[in-house]
């Protein structure tokens, strides 16, 4: 049930584990596979029993021989359906951050969830891509998001749980008819299935047909992208969604957002956002926001970025003799060993000025702008300083005059920075715009 859905490059499985019956069955099936398995429980803090649920998940993991990593969400803004959507977006951000290279995140969505999702989207006036329903698999974070139970009815999962004496928790909020999805689940769908017993299977076929047609359309749109960045799913040239044919332009932008692993905004928000991105003056950098991502324009390109942007790391001391270090969650830094020590990594100070070899002293941000460094990286790239806080090198700019005086033989090496990919911003790792 699980292994046929996995990419051949899979290195391990990470189960999104809420403690409910669906994810409990998924975890039980995952431990029977041939892959290393671990679980992540997201502690939302939205329910009075959240701590008890986290303890239950840890105990279940112990019984199954699986480590359970509990990750807390600090704050979620919204109410009603908006709170539910915000919590879902934040949950996927946390789960994405937990993935390591080529791991597969498994979620326990099943056939009943698919039917419910399709009805809900239909009633909200979704477009063709929305009728594709829940996606069975997609690139996600550092690996993949896989939903191996999507063709399995909930009743079959409950029977598996009872047959294997599994224990789970029930979230009482799932019974509240105040939520639209719960109303569909408890009132509408039972009536439909009483009249049309195979409605669930028919909805699954509809979703498959819609995904196939949308996939063909997306392939045609990708072929129409003019920029070299298209080959590696990079930033989108503004010109690629500004042809003057509005349906085509909206479809291009929607496809590119999906290719980044995000859910596109609704039709109205997409149209308004695209117009703002395309029509703003050349010296402006407009932004369009989604639940877990933002699109910013810079130098004729659109970039999919995490929302909110990652925090700027605090200054960190460099161990004596080291020539590389982590720059918080943002990436890895390396520098010439000849610079010696002791050294520190820190972000540039506001208004800080440096002198590059053979040039006059200038503000770092001005030099970044000249080099084409994107605005959101300009206060996040690391600088290497000595014990007196003298700047020796800056990522993206190289050694300063002081750095060259300290290590003349290292002039050509500079400070190398390799950004870490983001689970919620496909173009986060681009430090500058692609060549035109």
C-alpha angles and dihedrals in degrees: 000000000000109000099058089059095055127099115243090243093062114138099178146339128254114192118207096225120193095162093244122128095264098053091039090059090045091053091047090052093044094057088056091059125091093248131094108260134202132163135222122206116195112214105207096178089217097118131055089234095052093109091049091050091052090052090050091053092051091050092048090050090052091052092050095041094245127130113235117207110202113205122187128216110220101203140358123191124210142054138242113351089353091059090049091052093045091049090050092051092048091046092055091047090055092045091049091052089053094058121100128200113316094347117143121229109214121203125187101232109148139189094277090054089053093052091047092049093050093050092047093050092045091055090050092052099251122186129238094282091051090056086061084078123196111358115239092215140357140161109274134177109317093341140003140313110222129183103193096171097055093112094045120096117234090239090062091052091050090050090051090051093051094044091054096042093241120170124218142167128243119220105220090209088071088071096053113109090203089087116076095224092051090051090053091046098049104028113020106035096049089055092049093048092048088059099032108027094184095049091111093056091044090053090051090054090050090053091050093050092047092050091050093051093045090048091055091048091049091051090054090049092050090053088056095055108111102197128092089230088070090076091065100033091254133147118328120242109237088228090062091067098033102070094125092247098107099195089050092045093049091048091051092052092044092051092049092050091051091048087060091058095256134124109243118235119256120282096267096046091045092052094047092044093049091050091052093048094047103038103043118112116274093250093056129086105207123192135213117195134209130181096277103007143044132210117218129184121223129167095341096316136102119222128197106221136179118262116246099025115240116270120261107255120245117247113281129198117235117228114246112272094013120135099185139037143166117266097214111274092325101083149281128304130201131180140175112290088221090077087077119191175039092349139166135205117218141149117263114272117245107274093005115164129205138178117230116207111290094001137097125259113278138166113275092229090054090052090048091052089050091051092049097247108165116253095243092057097047095087094034105054112101129248123204114224137176128236090279090054090250108156111240101171140359125205110249092019106055131219119350123225088265091052092052091049088053095046112013092173090061096060095113096046106061126166113316118206124188111190121218117238116250125229091221105034117055094191098041093107093059106102093185140014117278118254113272 
